[in-house]
């Protein structure tokens, strides 16, 4: 549950504290009374006033300082002041004169040295904001030299650098002088104290706080003068009590002026708040209200307060919200008409954006479909370009086959025409497949091997011998693969009428392809060359040799013509035999078979 402290700035507290301090001062003056009981009572009363005021001040810090880090620093300062007072009590009222009292005297310098260090941390927190909280550990280095100074004071009996005792330690409390280390300690105390005051006054972002900070500077200067005169033994007062009062006054002026943020003055701030806000008790009775909220105070508002404790309530264009605090509730009205207008505009904008998004999605879908159609059209154009000649020839053959079957029935001419149709159909299908596989510009060479095998299967319908050997791996350019299949098909088709035997050797890997065609022609067959300009344009090479009824054609891409390495398989020997021997084999002559066996034996491939 949140806490809201609305503390008064009334003068009653200041008057009460001043009266108690005056009474404590009177008690100190009256301690010279002869009656020991009265004297003891006055001493006890004075000490109780000082310690009680210090304790009350520490407790008040908890309610007045909202920042947890500042609250801890000021609380630590209060604890050090209380410790200072307790040391004074122990030294003068409980310990005999001598070594123990001197040690307590040295302990005075623990709060005197540490209090300015806390002031440095307060300045860091206020001037650097949350970054100072995160770097809190880095700023603890300031306690290192403070600890060294405290250790030097406590060990003064060993080195006498802080206090010197010309008449010996027996007269330490009355006859002593200061060493150079004492002035170093005073410089540390005065310097950090001035840094605390001037740092707050010069760096504070609170409007008007610099003017109010002059009071803090004045008190700081008064404290320095007091400590200086006391060191010179010009004045004789209760050093500890006056020092504590000056420190508290210094901190209070910084709090009152706004240099240290506090909730002092919240009542007037709450009153002048421009909004409409109420603070009620647990029974929803209004205890505080801002000036603009008083006109709205009435029975209707009180009726909806209980409902607002559960969830915000709408009153026309206003929203009543609630938050629980210690001992009651806080209610405030918020004008959300502007927010509602913005919400409506956002809803309209969202609707328009949704419509625009739908249009954009539809447009993107159309563009995607157009791209797909364009890509499909490109593929179809490539297929059409590569098979245009074959498709035209296929149409002519179909018409011719229809006429032959209609007039001659199951004639040999009609069958021959159907064989040609099957061969061209195989080429068109396989060429189309290769185009479809060439989206990334590469085609596996195994696909070319399968295409050639299927074409040979249909070729066997009209040719006596058709054999194939292949050794390929990897991929090659799509253009080269398609052109080789095209040249293979057109070469065989142009010479199909006089074709008797075909032997193919395909080899290659990684953009190197070589296709060797060994063709045997009949006695009446005539060799017909084909145009291969498109193949040579992509870097292809063609090498043709013809001897009698035998022809050897080699298509290669990426390697020199004639440098083909034949695959090592059981048919390798047969690929080396000329067409005359091959034709003898297919006619059943023993001589050709014997030649095959001898050739296989030489190559190590006979089985």
N, C-alpha and C positions, 0 to 999 in steps of 0.2 A: 504494500500500500504506500502510495506517495505521501510525502509530508509537505505541508505548506506552512511556513512560519511567517506570520505578520506581526512583527515586533514593533513596539512603540519607540519613537524617538524622544519620549518624554524626558523632562529634566529631573524627574523624581530619583531615577537611578544615580545620576551624576551627583545630586545633592547628598544622597545617602552615603555614597562612597567617600565624598569629600568630608562629610561629618565624621565618618569612622576613622579616616586618616588623621584628622585633627585630634580626635580623642586618643588615638595611638601616640601621636606626638606629645600630647599632654601627659599621657602615662609615662613616657620616657623622661619628661621633665620632673614628674612627681616621684620618680624612683629614688630620689634623694631623701625620701621620708625616713624618719628614724625607726618607725615601727617595722620590724622585719616582715610581719604578716601582710601588712598593707603593701610593702615594697614587692614582695613575692607575687601578690595578687595583681599588682599593676604590670609587673613584667610579664606574667602569664597572659593577661588580657591583651597587652600590646602584641605579643607573639601570635596569639590566636587571631587577632584582627588581620595581621599581615598574611598569615598562612591561609586563612579562610577566604580573604579577598582574592588571593592567587588561585585558590581552588575554584572559586566561583567564576573567575575570569576564564579559566581553562574550560569549565563546563559551558560557558556562554559561547565559546568558539564553536562548539559542536552545532549549535542551532543557527549561528549567524553566517558561517562560511560554507557556501554550497560546494565548492571545489574540494574534492577529497585530498588532493596533494597539498594544497594550501592549508587545509584544515590540519593535516598531519604536522606540517612545519610549525604552525602557530601553537599547536598543542605541545609539541616538543619544546618550543620556547617557554611556554608556561611551566612545564615540568622542570626545566633548568632553573627558572626563577624560584620555584618552590624549593628546589634543592639548595639554591643559594641562601634562601632564608633559613632553612633548616641547619645549614652549616654555621651560620651566624649564631643561632640559638645554642648549638652544641659547643661552639668555641667559647662563648662568653658565660654561659650559665651551667654547663655540665662538666667541662674539662678544667683541670688546674693549669696554671701557667707552666709552661715547659714544652718539652718535645711534642706531646700529643696536640697541644694547641697550635704549635707551629705547622704541623702537618695539615690541620684543618684550614689554617690560613693559606697554605699552598693550594688546597682544594678549591678555594674561591675562584681560581683562575680557570677551572674546568668550564663553568657556565660563562665566564667572561670571554673565553676564547671561542667557544662553540656557538654562542648566540649570533655573532656576525656571520658565521658560515651558513646558518639557517636563513639569514637575510639574503645572502647571495642566491640561494636556491629559490626563494620567493620571487626575486627579480627575474630569474631565468624562467620560471613557470609563467609569469605574467607577460613577459615580453616575447617569448617564443611559442607560447600556446602548447598544443598537444605534442609538438616535437620535443619540448623539454621533458614531458612525461616519458617519452620513449627513450630519451638520452639521460634518464635519471642516473643510471649506473655510471655513465661516463663523467658526470659532474661530482661524483662522490670523491674525486681526487682531492677536493678542497679540504677534506677532513684529514688527509695525510699530513700536511704541514701543521695543521692544528694539533694533531696528536703528538707530533714532535715537540711543539712548544709546550704542551701540557707535561710531557715527560721531562723536559728540561726544568720546568718549574718544580715538579715534585722531587727532582733529584738535586735541588739547589744546595743542600747541605754538602754535596760532594764537590761541586765546582764553584759555588758562590758567584755565578754569572748574572743572576737575576737580583738577588738581595745580598748585601754584604753587612756583616755585623762587626763593627770595630771593637766593641766591648765584649765580644763573645756571644755565644748562643743564649746565655742566661738572660741577656737584656734584648732579645730579638724583637720584643713587642714595642720597645720604646726607643732604642738606639739602633738604627739601621740606615743604610744608604742603598742606592740603586746601581746595578751593574748595566753594562751596555745591552744585555739581552732583555732587560726590563723595557727599554725603549723600543726594541724590536717588537715586543709583545704589544705595547701600547700602539705602535704604528699599525700593527695587524688589526687591532680592535677598532681604532679610529678610521682607518682606511676602508675596511669592509663595511663599517656602519655608514660612512658617508656614501659609499657605493650603493648601499641599500636604499637610502633616501633619495639621492640624486637620480639613481637608475629608475626608480618608480616615477619620480616627478617628470623626468625628461622623456621617458619612453612610453608612458601611459597613453592609451587611446581613449580614455574616458573624457568627454567634453567637460571643460572647466576644472579638471582635477589638478592641473598645474598650479592654478591659483591657490587651491586648497592645500596643495603640497607644500606651500611655503610654511605652513604651521609645522609640518613634520620636519622641515629643514631647521626651523627655529628651535624646536625641542632637541634635535640632534646636536646643534651647536651648544645649547645650554648644557647638555649632558657632557660634551667634551670639555667645556669650561669647568664644570663641576669636578670631573675626574682629574683634570689638570691641577686645580686648586687643592684638591684632596691629596694629590701626590706631593705637592709642595708643603702640605700640612698648614695651609693658610686657614682652612675652615675645619671645624671639628663637629661633624654630624654623623648620624647613623649611615655609614657609607652603603651598606648592603640594602637597607630599606629604600633610601633615596634612589639608588641605581635601579632597583626593581620598579619603582614608581615611574622613573623616566623611561624605561624600556616599554612598560605597558602603555604609557601616554603616547610614546612614539608609534607603537603598533595601532593604538586606537585612532589616532589622527589619520593614519594612512587608510584605515578601514572606513572612517567617517567621511573622508574626502573622496572615496571611491577608487583610490589607488590600489587597494586590495578589494576585490569584489565581495560584496556581502548582501544579505537581504535587508539591510538597514534602509528604512524609507520605503519599504514595499507597500505600506498602507497608502501613502500619497500617490505612489505610482499606480496602484490598483484603482484608486479613486479616479485618476485622470485618464484611465485607459479608454481609448476611443471606441472599443467594441462594447458588446453587451454581455456582461458576465456577472454571476452571482456566486456567493459562497454561503452554504446553508449548514445547519447542524444535522444530526442524524434524523430529526423529525421534520426535515425539509423546511424549517423556519429560516428565512433569509437573515443572515448576519451581516454580510457585506454585499455591496452592489456598486458597480461602476456608475458613473454619472449618466451615461447614455442608457443604462439598463433600468434605471428607476422608473421610467415611464412605462416599461413593459411589465413591471411587477404587479401581479394581481392573482385572483383566484384561479383563472384559467391556466396561468403558467404553473402555479403550484400543483394543479391537478395532473399535469403531464410530466412533472419532475420525476415522480416515482416510475413512470413508464420509461423515461429517458435513462434511468439507472440500468435498464436491461438492454436497450438499443436506442439509437438516435431517433428522434421524433420530428416529423415535418410539421411546421406551422406556417402555412402559406408557402412563401418562397424562402423560408428560413428553416434551418435545421438546429434543433436543440440537442446538444451533446452533454455527457456527464462523465465525471471522473471522481472516484472516491479519494478522499484525503483523510488525514487523521482527525477524527471527531466530526466528520461531515462529508459534504460533497461540493464539487465545483461544477457549475452549469454555465454554458456559453451558447450564444446564438450565432450561427454562421449563415451569411447570405450566400446561397448557392444558386441564385437565379442565373448568374453568369456561367457557372459550371454547367447548369442544365442546358443553356444555349449552346455551349461548346459541345456538350454530349450530343445534342440534336444535330449540330453541324457535322460532328464526327460520324454520326450514323448515316447522314445523307452522303457524306464523302465516302464512307465505306461502301454504301450501295453503288455509288457511281464507279468507285474503283473495282467493285465486283463485276459490274457490267463491262467496264473496260478490260478487266482481266479475261472475262469470257470471250470478248471480241479478239483479244490478243491470242488467247489459246486457239480459237477457231482459225485465226489468220496463220498462226504457227503450224497448225495441223495441215492447212491447205498448202502452205509453203513446203512442209515436209512431204506431203503427197506429190506436189509438183516436182520436188527434187527426186523422189523415188521414180516418178514417171519419166523424168528426164534421164535418170540413170538407166532405167529399163529401156528407154528408147535408144540410148547410146549402145546398149548391149545388143538390142535387136538390129540396129543399123550395122554394127560390126558383124553380126551373124549373117545379115542379108548381103553385106559386101563380100564376105568370104565364101558364100554359097550361092551367089546369084547365078553363076554359070551352071552349077550343078542343078539348081532348081529348075532353070529353063530347060536343061537337057532332060531332067526327070519328067517334066510335063510333056515333052515331045515323045519320050519313050512310053509314057502311059497311054497316050492316044494311039501310038503305033501298036502297043500290045492289045488294046481293045479291038482294033481292026483285025489284027491277026487271029485273035481268039474267035472273033465273030465269023470270019470267013474260012479259016483253015482248021479251027478246032485246036486240038493239042499238037500243034506243029512244033518242029525244032526251032524255027525262027522265033516263035512266040516265047518259047522257053529261054532262048538266048537273050531276048529282050528283058525278060523278068530277072535274069541273072544280073544284067546291067543295072536294072532298077534297084535290086537289093544292094549292090555295091555302092551306088550313089547314096542310097538311104543311110547306109552305115556311116559314110563319110559325113553327111549332113548332121546326123545325130551326134557323132563324136566331136565334130568341129564346134557344134553348139555347146556341148558340155565343157569343152576347153575354154570357150569364151566366158561361160558362167563361172568357171573356177579362177578366172584371171582378175578378180577384183583388186587384189593387192599387187598386181603386175607380175606375179610369179606363178608358175604352174609346176607341180611335181612331175618329174620325168617319168614316174611310174604311170601317170595318166596317158602320156604319149605312147608308152609301151602297150597299154591296154587298148588304146585306139587302133594302133597298127595290127594287133592280134585279131581284133574283131573284123577289121577290113579284110584281113587274109582269110578269115573263116568264110566270108561271103565270096571271096575270090576263088576259093577252092571249088565252088559250084561250077565255074567255067574254065578253070585252069587245072592242068594235070598235076602240077607240083607247086606247092607254096609253103615255104619253111621260114622260120624266124628265130633269130638268136639275139638276146639282149643282155646288156650289162650296164645298168644306169642306177644313179643314186642322186639325191638332192633335188634341186629345183633349177629352172631356167626361166628366162624372160618369156612372157606370154606370147609376144609377137613372133619370136623365133620358133617356139613350139608349134603354133598354129600354122606358120608358113611351111614348116617341114611336113606337117600332115597334109597340107593342101598340095604341095608339090608331089608328094608320094601318090596321092589319090589321082591327081590329074595326069601324071606320067603314066600310071598303069591304065587309066581309062582310055587315054589316047591310043595306046598300043594294045588294047584288050583283044581286038579281033585276031591278032597274030601271036598272042601270048601263050607260051606252053609251060614255062617254069619261072618261078620267082623265088629268090632267096634274099632275105633282109637281114642286115646286121645293124643293130642300134647300140650305140655306146655313148657315154658321156656322164658328166657330173658337174654341178655348180656352174651353170651358164656355158658349158662346153657340150655341144651335141654333134654327133656324126651319125648319119644314116647312109648305109651302103646298100644299093639295090643291084643284084646280079640277075639279069633277065635273059631268058632264052626264048627266041622267036621261032615260029614255024617257017617252013620254006616259002610260004606265000606271004608271010608277015612283013610289013614295011615299018621301019622305025620312024617315029614322029617326035620331034623336039617340041618342048613347051616353053613359053615365055616365063622368065624368072626374074624380071626386073625388080619387083617388090621385095624379093628375097635378098638380092644383092644390095639394095638400098639400106637394109638393116645390118650390113656387114657379113652376110652369108656368102658362101663360096659353093660353086657347082663345078664338078669335074666329071666329064662324060668320056667313056671309051667304048668304041664299037668295033667288033671284029667278027665279020660274017654275020651269023645268026645269034651272036652273043653281044650283050651290051652291059656295061658297068657304069652306074651313075652314083655319085657320092655327093650328098648335101651335108655341109658342115657349118657350124657357127661357133666362133670363139676358139677354134683350133685350125691348124693348117690342113688343107685337103690332102688326103692320102695318108695321114698320120693316125688313123683309127686303130685302136687296139681291140682286137676281136675278143669276145668273151670266151672263157675257157669252160666249155661244156661238151657233152657227148656229141653234139651236132657240129662242133667247130670244124672238124675235118671235112664234113660234107659241104660247108660253105665255101671251101677252097676249090671245089671241083667245077670244071666248066659245065656249061649247059648240055653239051652232047652226052657226057657221062650221066648227067641227071636224067635225061630223057630215056636213056637205056635202062636206068634203074626202074623207072615207072612202067616200062614195058616188060619187066621181068627178066632181063638179060643177066646172066651170071657174071659177066665180065664187069659190069658196073658195080655189083655188090662186092666183088673181090677188090675193086679199086677203093671202095669206101673203107673196107676193113684195113687195107694197107695204109691208107691215109690216116685212119684213127690210130693205128699202131704207132705210126711215126710221131704223132702228136701226144701219144699217151692217153688218148681218150677212148679207146676201144673197150667195150664191156661185153 
